């Protein structure tokens, strides 16, 4: 008996040590040493750089890499936050970073036409604060737009940004997609220290990353590699043969009609960890001596010389009120995102003259459309229960085996974001997203959505069952017509601007989203989902009780348009895809021209989702990367010619 106790004790100690070791490895993977990070900011008071990039988000990371490739130019990347740490690399923890110090935690003004089920009628608008920006807290869905998106841009005046011009940059992003033939060729080229098992799995880290020399965090599938060594996204596609929800979703068009385009979700995930533009673009550039990274620093404004040429930026550290200038010889590039790029432009004297005068800001250029044209997607969540074991539940997430699988092999529910599929009618203006969470934590979801308790429980009627199997259909309009605006609160960069998206102001958006809801209802009624015992729960919202849902609505899944409009105006939530607030175009009142140069001044560009003239028909993160790639080519060509 004593021997058995010793064996049991030794086994327990071994398990504990293994878990501790894996946790330490996870923490280590989330930590980055940045050799070219500036620690003594006082040395910058008289410093001059060729390029200054404001914001190390999705676009800023791309630009920092691409511009610093030339060793003859100096680049400064300025970011208000710092590294995100270990939590951000776990895909399923996407929302865990929201409403923390890693989130700017913007919120809308009280909405008139929507958000009536949210506290104070306000939507929370999370934006990543740190290296990688919102690419470190998003759901990592990979989507490169459709042809019509870029043709629409061209019609709105964004010449040279049509589909044929964007196609090479969009296709470049897909070079990391899994491909059997290419994978076989690639594996023959891998070095011994790049693989976990000989000729089987690629390293989690790029070959030039020191961490790849000592630890490999491998998943069951691998990304392909090519002879092209330029940065590329690593794209993982949900396998319908392994994911029952994805299988049912992709089979549904056989019963709904071939005009339905339903696909398994694709993520920018590499071997179980988030793989954003920070990982693929910025990290490989950390050792370049001509690139400096300045973190925890706010850019207050851009300074112009008498000829209206950008000559410097004014910065201040987050923990100090002391401001000073950093000079630039070639260009300042704003990549601060759809909320803060227009804020910085206005604080620099570029914006609507009447607003600048109100805040006593000297006018450099009267640009009436700065902060205008703000668009975003809305999602209405509808809960569907199933009888099959196929979704992510709280019980599964908290099971020790789940944690062990992820820490040891980078697999399991923690290695995905639970999104299984994305669908629409071919060429349609609306769509649905299958989010495979069967049970949710009420406190956590309300914390990041701002939903009132009654609205939350109406949409998640089985919230109390932590083992409940099911999923959400997120119903959205791809091309909303409602437009909002962003206005200064005061002259301080650390004051959040007023953000009014005017969700659902345009009647078209309501009708468009109703069409998406009816598509979701038809999908639930299709044979693949009936086999899973799918049941759609129409929310019993107090404000909408006069319009439904009635008993017949549950039986037919065809409630009235008035009821659907009501629940949209009560409970639809932001899709987290803001853009358009510094849109490009041909006319003189466009904020930027077709080379993304700010009109009315020189040596200043904008490169982020602000420049989109109209939304893309899905998640925009990968399109932002493509825009930044094209912008880098434009900047490089311009500076070479000059």
C-alpha positions in Angstrom: 0.0 0.0 0.0 2.9 2.3 0.9 4.4 1.7 -2.6 1.1 2.6 -4.3 0.9 5.8 -2.3 4.4 6.7 -3.4 3.5 6.1 -7.0 0.3 8.1 -6.7 2.2 11.0 -5.0 4.9 10.9 -7.6 2.3 10.9 -10.4 0.5 13.8 -8.9 3.8 15.8 -8.5 4.7 15.0 -12.1 1.3 16.1 -13.4 1.5 19.4 -11.3 5.1 20.0 -12.6 4.0 19.4 -16.2 1.1 21.8 -15.9 3.3 24.4 -14.3 5.9 23.9 -17.0 3.2 24.3 -19.7 1.8 27.4 -18.1 5.2 29.0 -17.9 5.8 28.2 -21.6 2.4 29.8 -22.4 3.4 32.9 -20.4 6.8 33.0 -22.1 5.2 32.8 -25.5 3.1 35.9 -24.7 6.1 37.9 -23.6 8.3 39.7 -26.1 11.6 41.3 -25.6 11.9 44.2 -28.0 15.5 45.2 -28.6 14.7 48.4 -30.5 12.1 49.6 -28.0 13.0 53.0 -26.6 13.4 53.2 -22.9 15.0 56.6 -22.4 12.5 58.9 -24.0 14.6 62.0 -23.2 16.9 61.0 -26.1 14.1 61.8 -28.5 13.8 65.5 -27.8 16.2 66.3 -30.6 15.6 63.2 -32.7 14.7 63.1 -36.3 13.2 60.2 -38.3 12.5 59.8 -42.0 9.1 58.2 -41.2 6.9 58.4 -38.1 4.0 55.9 -37.9 1.3 56.8 -35.4 -0.4 53.7 -34.1 0.9 50.1 -34.0 -2.4 48.5 -34.9 -3.1 46.2 -37.8 -1.9 48.7 -40.5 0.9 50.2 -38.4 2.6 46.9 -37.9 2.6 46.2 -41.7 4.0 49.7 -42.4 6.7 49.4 -39.8 7.9 46.2 -41.4 7.7 47.2 -45.0 9.3 50.7 -44.6 12.1 49.5 -42.3 13.2 46.9 -44.9 15.2 49.7 -46.4 18.2 50.1 -44.1 18.8 53.6 -45.4 15.7 55.1 -43.8 14.8 55.5 -40.2 11.4 54.6 -38.9 9.7 55.5 -35.6 6.6 53.5 -34.5 4.6 55.2 -31.8 2.0 53.3 -29.7 -0.1 54.4 -26.8 -0.1 50.9 -25.2 2.5 48.1 -24.8 2.6 44.3 -25.4 -0.6 42.4 -24.8 0.8 39.4 -23.0 -0.2 35.7 -22.9 -4.0 36.0 -22.7 -4.3 37.6 -26.1 -2.7 34.7 -27.9 -5.5 32.3 -26.9 -8.1 32.5 -29.6 -11.2 31.8 -27.5 -10.1 34.5 -25.0 -10.8 37.3 -27.6 -13.4 39.1 -25.4 -11.3 38.7 -22.2 -9.2 41.7 -23.2 -12.2 44.0 -23.6 -13.0 46.6 -20.9 -9.4 46.2 -19.6 -6.4 48.4 -19.8 -5.7 46.8 -23.2 -8.9 48.3 -24.6 -9.5 51.9 -25.3 -13.1 51.1 -24.2 -14.9 53.7 -26.4 -18.6 53.9 -26.3 -21.2 55.6 -28.5 -23.4 58.5 -27.6 -26.9 57.4 -26.5 -28.5 56.1 -29.7 -31.8 57.3 -31.0 -32.7 54.6 -33.5 -31.2 51.5 -31.9 -29.6 50.1 -28.7 -32.8 50.5 -26.6 -31.9 47.3 -24.7 -28.5 48.5 -23.7 -27.7 50.6 -20.6 -28.2 54.3 -21.5 -28.8 53.2 -25.1 -25.0 53.1 -25.6 -22.9 50.5 -27.4 -19.4 49.6 -26.2 -16.8 50.0 -28.9 -13.7 48.0 -28.0 -10.4 49.0 -29.7 -7.1 47.3 -28.9 -4.6 49.5 -27.0 -1.1 48.0 -27.5 1.2 46.6 -30.1 -1.0 44.9 -32.7 -4.0 47.1 -31.9 -7.5 45.6 -32.4 -5.9 42.7 -34.2 -5.0 41.4 -30.7 -8.5 41.4 -29.4 -10.6 40.6 -32.5 -12.1 37.2 -33.6 -9.4 36.7 -36.2 -11.8 36.0 -39.0 -10.1 36.1 -42.4 -12.1 37.7 -45.2 -10.7 39.6 -48.2 -13.9 41.3 -49.4 -15.8 40.6 -52.6 -15.3 42.1 -56.1 -18.3 44.4 -55.6 -16.8 45.9 -52.5 -13.8 47.4 -54.4 -15.9 48.3 -57.4 -18.0 50.3 -55.0 -14.9 52.0 -53.7 -13.9 52.9 -57.3 -17.4 54.4 -58.0 -17.0 56.5 -54.9 -13.8 58.0 -56.3 -11.2 55.7 -55.0 -9.4 55.2 -58.3 -6.6 52.6 -58.4 -8.4 50.8 -55.5 -10.7 48.7 -57.6 -10.8 44.9 -57.5 -8.2 44.4 -60.2 -5.8 46.8 -58.5 -6.4 45.2 -55.0 -6.4 41.6 -56.2 -2.6 41.1 -56.0 -2.5 42.3 -52.4 -5.5 40.3 -51.4 -4.1 37.1 -53.0 -0.8 37.7 -51.3 -2.5 37.4 -47.9 -3.7 33.9 -48.7 -0.2 32.4 -49.3 -0.3 30.9 -45.8 -3.4 28.9 -46.5 -3.1 25.2 -45.9 -2.5 23.3 -49.1 -1.5 19.7 -49.3 0.8 19.7 -52.4 2.6 22.9 -51.3 2.8 21.5 -47.8 4.6 18.4 -49.0 7.2 20.4 -50.9 7.6 22.8 -48.0 8.2 20.1 -45.4 11.2 18.8 -47.4 12.8 22.2 -46.9 12.4 22.5 -43.2 15.4 22.4 -40.9 15.6 20.0 -38.0 15.2 22.8 -35.4 12.0 24.0 -37.2 9.9 20.9 -36.6 8.5 19.1 -33.7 8.6 15.7 -35.3 10.8 15.2 -38.4 9.0 16.2 -41.6 5.6 16.4 -39.9 4.8 19.8 -38.3 6.2 23.3 -38.8 7.3 25.5 -35.9 4.9 27.8 -34.2 7.4 30.6 -34.6 9.0 32.1 -37.7 12.4 30.6 -38.5 14.1 33.9 -37.5 12.4 34.0 -34.1 14.6 32.9 -31.2 11.8 31.0 -29.6 11.5 28.6 -32.5 14.9 27.3 -31.6 13.8 25.9 -28.2 10.1 25.2 -28.3 7.5 24.2 -30.8 3.8 24.5 -30.1 2.3 22.2 -32.7 -1.3 21.6 -33.9 -2.6 18.8 -36.0 -2.6 20.7 -39.2 0.0 23.1 -40.7 0.2 26.1 -42.9 1.9 25.8 -46.2 5.0 27.7 -47.0 6.3 29.0 -50.3 9.6 30.2 -51.7 8.2 33.8 -51.2 9.7 34.8 -47.8 7.7 38.1 -47.5 5.3 38.3 -44.5 2.1 36.4 -45.0 -1.0 35.5 -43.0 -1.4 32.0 -41.6 -4.9 31.0 -42.3 -6.7 28.1 -40.6 -10.0 26.8 -42.0 -12.5 25.1 -39.9 -12.7 21.5 -41.0 -16.4 20.4 -41.5 -15.3 16.8 -41.1 -14.2 17.6 -37.5 -16.7 20.3 -36.6 -20.3 19.1 -36.8 -21.8 22.7 -36.8 -19.6 23.6 -39.8 -20.6 20.4 -41.5 -24.3 21.1 -41.1 -23.8 24.7 -42.2 -21.9 24.0 -45.4 -24.4 21.2 -46.3 -27.4 23.5 -45.8 -27.2 25.1 -49.3 -28.0 21.6 -50.8 -31.5 22.0 -49.3 -31.8 25.8 -49.4 -30.7 26.3 -53.0 -27.4 26.8 -54.7 -27.7 30.6 -54.6 -26.7 30.3 -51.0 -23.0 30.7 -50.4 -22.1 29.1 -47.0 -18.5 28.5 -46.1 -16.6 27.2 -43.1 -14.9 30.0 -41.2 -11.3 30.9 -41.8 -9.1 32.3 -39.1 -5.7 34.0 -38.9 -4.6 31.4 -36.3 -1.2 29.6 -36.5 -1.0 26.3 -34.6 -3.5 27.2 -32.0 -2.4 30.8 -31.3 -3.6 34.2 -32.6 -1.4 35.3 -35.6 -2.0 38.9 -36.2 -0.1 41.5 -38.2 1.9 42.1 -35.0 3.2 38.5 -35.1 3.8 38.3 -38.8 5.0 41.8 -39.6 6.2 43.6 -36.5 8.0 40.9 -34.6 10.4 39.9 -37.4 11.5 43.6 -37.6 12.3 43.9 -33.8 16.0 43.6 -34.5 16.3 46.2 -37.2 18.5 49.0 -36.0 16.7 51.6 -38.2 13.3 50.9 -36.6 12.5 52.3 -33.1 9.4 51.4 -31.2 8.1 53.9 -28.7 5.3 52.5 -26.4 3.0 54.0 -23.8 3.1 57.3 -25.6 0.3 59.5 -26.9 0.6 61.6 -30.1 -1.2 64.9 -29.3 -1.0 66.4 -32.8 1.0 66.8 -36.0 3.1 70.0 -36.4 3.3 71.8 -39.8 5.8 74.2 -41.2 4.7 77.5 -42.9 4.3 75.6 -46.2 1.8 73.2 -44.5 4.3 70.3 -44.6 4.2 67.9 -41.7 7.5 68.5 -39.9 7.0 66.9 -36.5 4.7 65.2 -34.0 4.0 66.3 -30.4 4.0 63.4 -28.0 3.6 62.8 -24.3 4.1 59.7 -22.2 1.1 58.1 -20.7 2.4 58.6 -17.1 3.5 62.2 -17.7 2.1 65.6 -18.7 5.4 66.6 -20.3 5.1 67.1 -24.1 7.8 67.4 -26.7 8.3 67.3 -30.4 9.9 64.6 -32.6 10.9 65.7 -36.1 10.3 64.0 -39.4 12.0 64.5 -42.8 9.8 62.5 -45.1 6.3 61.6 -43.9 4.0 61.2 -40.9 1.6 58.3 -41.3 -1.5 58.1 -39.2 -2.6 54.5 -38.5 -4.5 55.3 -35.3 -7.8 53.7 -36.3 -11.2 55.0 -37.3 -11.8 56.8 -34.1 -8.5 58.3 -33.2 -7.1 59.1 -36.7 -9.9 61.8 -37.2 -9.3 63.0 -33.6 -5.6 63.5 -34.3 -6.3 65.2 -37.6 -8.7 67.6 -35.9 -6.4 68.4 -33.0 -3.7 69.1 -35.7 -5.9 71.7 -37.3 -7.4 69.6 -40.2 -11.1 69.2 -40.0 -14.4 71.1 -40.3 -13.6 74.8 -39.7 -16.7 75.4 -37.5 -15.7 72.5 -35.1 -12.1 73.6 -34.9 -13.1 77.2 -34.1 -15.4 75.9 -31.4 -12.4 74.3 -29.7 -10.1 77.2 -30.5 -7.8 75.0 -32.6 -5.8 76.9 -35.2 -7.0 75.9 -38.7 -4.4 74.4 -41.0 -6.9 73.1 -43.5 -10.7 73.2 -43.6 -11.6 69.6 -44.3 -15.4 69.2 -43.7 -15.4 65.4 -44.0 -12.9 64.5 -41.3 -14.9 62.4 -38.8 -17.9 62.0 -41.2 -19.0 59.0 -43.2 -18.6 56.7 -40.1 -20.0 53.3 -40.8 -20.1 50.0 -38.9 -21.9 46.6 -39.1 -24.6 45.6 -36.6 -25.2 42.0 -35.5 -28.4 40.7 -34.1 -27.8 37.5 -32.0 -30.4 34.7 -32.2 -30.0 31.6 -30.0 -30.5 28.1 -31.4 -30.4 25.1 -29.1 -29.4 21.6 -30.4 -29.6 18.1 -29.1 -26.2 17.0 -30.5 -22.9 17.4 -28.7 -21.3 19.9 -31.1 -20.8 23.3 -29.6 -18.5 25.1 -27.1 -20.0 25.2 -23.6 -18.8 26.7 -20.3 -18.4 23.2 -18.9 -16.1 22.2 -21.8 -14.0 25.4 -21.5 -13.4 24.9 -17.8 -12.7 21.2 -18.0 -9.0 20.4 -17.1 -8.6 18.3 -20.2 -9.5 21.3 -22.4 -6.7 23.4 -20.7 -4.2 20.5 -21.0 -5.0 19.9 -24.7 -4.4 23.6 -25.4 -1.2 24.0 -23.4 0.3 20.8 -24.7 -0.7 20.6 -28.3 -2.5 23.9 -29.2 -5.7 22.1 -30.0 -9.3 22.0 -28.6 -12.0 24.6 -28.1 -9.5 27.2 -26.8 -7.7 27.1 -30.1 -10.7 28.6 -32.0 -13.0 31.5 -31.6 -16.1 29.2 -31.9 -17.1 30.7 -35.2 -17.9 27.8 -37.4 -19.3 29.3 -40.6 -20.2 32.4 -42.6 -23.0 32.6 -45.2 -25.0 34.8 -47.5 -26.9 34.7 -50.7 -24.5 35.0 -53.7 -23.9 38.7 -54.3 -26.3 39.4 -51.4 -26.1 42.5 -49.2 -26.7 40.6 -45.9 -25.4 37.5 -44.2 -25.2 35.2 -41.2 -22.4 34.1 -38.9 -22.6 30.8 -37.0 -21.1 31.4 -33.6 -20.9 28.0 -31.9 -21.2 28.9 -28.3 -24.0 26.9 -26.6 -23.7 28.5 -23.2 -22.4 31.9 -22.2 -21.5 33.5 -18.9 -24.1 36.2 -18.2 -21.8 38.5 -16.3 -18.9 38.3 -18.8 -21.1 38.9 -21.9 -23.1 41.8 -20.3 -19.8 43.3 -19.2 -18.5 43.5 -22.8 -21.9 44.2 -24.5 -23.5 46.7 -22.1 -26.8 44.8 -22.4 -29.4 45.2 -19.7 -30.3 42.0 -17.8 -33.8 41.7 -19.2 -32.6 42.1 -22.8 -29.7 39.6 -22.3 -32.0 36.9 -20.8 -34.5 37.4 -23.6 -31.9 36.6 -26.2 -30.2 33.9 -24.1 -33.1 32.1 -22.4 -31.0 29.1 -21.3 -28.2 31.2 -19.9 -28.2 29.4 -16.6 -27.3 26.0 -18.1 -23.5 25.8 -18.4 -23.7 22.5 -20.4 -26.3 23.7 -22.9 -25.5 22.8 -26.5 -26.4 25.3 -29.2 -25.1 28.2 -31.2 -25.9 31.8 -32.2 -26.7 33.1 -35.6 -25.4 36.6 -35.9 -27.4 38.4 -38.5 -26.0 41.4 -40.3 -26.3 43.8 -43.2 -23.1 43.9 -45.2 -23.6 47.3 -46.7 -25.5 49.5 -44.2 -26.5 52.9 -45.5 -26.7 54.6 -42.1 -23.8 57.0 -41.5 -22.5 58.6 -38.3 -19.8 61.0 -37.2 -17.1 61.6 -34.7 -16.6 64.9 -32.9 -14.0 66.3 -30.5 -14.9 66.4 -26.9 -12.2 69.0 -26.1 -8.5 69.8 -27.1 -7.1 66.8 -25.2 -5.9 63.7 -27.0 -6.7 61.5 -24.0 -10.3 62.6 -23.9 -12.5 60.1 -25.8 -14.3 61.8 -28.8 -18.1 61.8 -29.1 -18.9 58.8 -31.4 -22.4 58.7 -32.9 -22.8 55.9 -35.5 -26.5 56.5 -36.0 -27.2 52.8 -36.2 -30.4 51.9 -38.1 -31.2 55.5 -39.0 -31.6 54.5 -42.6 -34.7 52.3 -43.2 -32.7 50.2 -45.7 -30.6 48.8 -42.9 -33.7 47.5 -41.0 -35.0 45.8 -44.1 -31.6 44.4 -44.9 -31.1 42.9 -41.4 -34.7 41.5 -41.4 -33.7 39.6 -44.6 -30.7 38.2 -42.8 -32.8 37.1 -39.9 -35.2 35.3 -42.3 -32.2 33.6 -43.9 -31.1 32.4 -40.5 -34.6 31.0 -39.8 -34.7 29.1 -43.1 -31.2 27.7 -42.3 -32.4 26.4 -38.9 -35.3 24.7 -40.7 -33.0 23.0 -43.2 -32.5 19.2 -43.0 -28.9 19.3 -41.7 -29.9 21.3 -38.7 -33.2 19.5 -38.1 -31.0 16.3 -37.7 -29.2 18.1 -34.9 -32.5 19.0 -33.2 -32.1 22.7 -33.8 -34.7 25.0 -32.2 -34.6 28.8 -32.7 -35.6 30.9 -29.6 -37.3 34.1 -30.7 -36.5 36.6 -27.9 -39.3 37.6 -25.7 -38.4 41.3 -25.4 -40.7 43.4 -23.2 -40.7 46.4 -25.5 -41.7 44.2 -28.4 -44.5 42.1 -26.7 -47.3 43.7 -28.8 -45.7 42.4 -32.0 -44.5 38.9 -30.9 -43.3 36.4 -30.5 -46.6 34.5 -30.6 -47.0 30.8 -30.4 -47.4 30.5 -34.1 -44.0 32.3 -34.6 -42.2 29.4 -32.8 -44.0 26.9 -34.9 -43.4 28.5 -38.3 -40.2 30.6 -37.6 -41.8 33.4 -39.5 -42.6 36.3 -37.1 -43.8 39.6 -38.4 -41.6 42.3 -39.8 -42.7 44.7 -37.0 -41.5 42.3 -34.4 -38.2 41.8 -36.1 -37.7 45.5 -36.5 -38.4 46.0 -32.8 -35.9 43.4 -31.6 -33.3 44.9 -34.0 -33.8 48.3 -32.5 -33.6 46.9 -28.9 -30.8 44.3 -29.1 -28.6 44.6 -32.2 -24.9 44.9 -31.2 -21.9 46.5 -32.9 -20.0 44.2 -35.3 -16.8 46.1 -34.2 -16.0 47.1 -37.8 -15.7 51.0 -37.8 -14.4 52.8 -40.8 -14.8 55.6 -43.3 -14.0 58.6 -41.1 -11.1 59.9 -43.3 -12.4 58.5 -46.6 -10.4 58.7 -49.8 -11.9 60.1 -53.0 -11.3 62.3 -56.0 -13.1 65.5 -55.0 -11.3 68.3 -53.1 -13.4 67.7 -50.0 -12.2 64.1 -49.6 -10.0 63.7 -46.6 -7.3 61.8 -48.5 -6.5 61.4 -52.2 -6.0 58.1 -54.0 -2.5 57.8 -52.7 -3.8 58.2 -49.1 -2.2 61.7 -48.8 -4.2 64.1 -46.6 -5.6 66.8 -48.8 -4.6 70.4 -48.1 -1.2 69.6 -46.6 1.9 67.6 -47.6 4.0 64.8 -46.0 1.0 63.4 -44.1 -0.9 60.2 -45.0 -3.6 58.0 -43.4 -3.4 54.2 -43.6 -6.1 52.4 -41.7 -9.9 51.6 -42.0 -10.6 55.3 -41.8 -9.8 55.6 -45.6 -12.4 53.1 -46.6 -15.1 54.9 -48.7 -17.6 52.2 -47.9 -17.7 49.0 -45.8 -16.4 45.6 -47.0 -19.0 42.8 -46.9 -17.6 41.1 -43.9 -14.8 41.4 -41.4 -12.3 44.1 -42.5 -9.1 43.2 -40.7 -7.4 41.3 -43.6 -8.5 44.0 -46.0 -6.8 46.6 -43.8 -3.6 44.6 -44.1 -3.9 44.5 -47.9 -4.5 48.3 -47.9 -1.4 48.8 -45.8 0.6 46.6 -48.1 -0.5 48.7 -51.1 0.2 51.9 -49.1 3.7 50.7 -48.4 4.3 50.3 -52.1 3.0 53.8 -52.8 5.1 55.4 -50.0 8.2 53.5 -51.1 7.7 54.5 -54.8 7.1 58.1 -53.9 10.1 58.4 -51.7 12.3 56.7 -54.2 11.3 59.1 -56.9 11.9 62.0 -54.6 
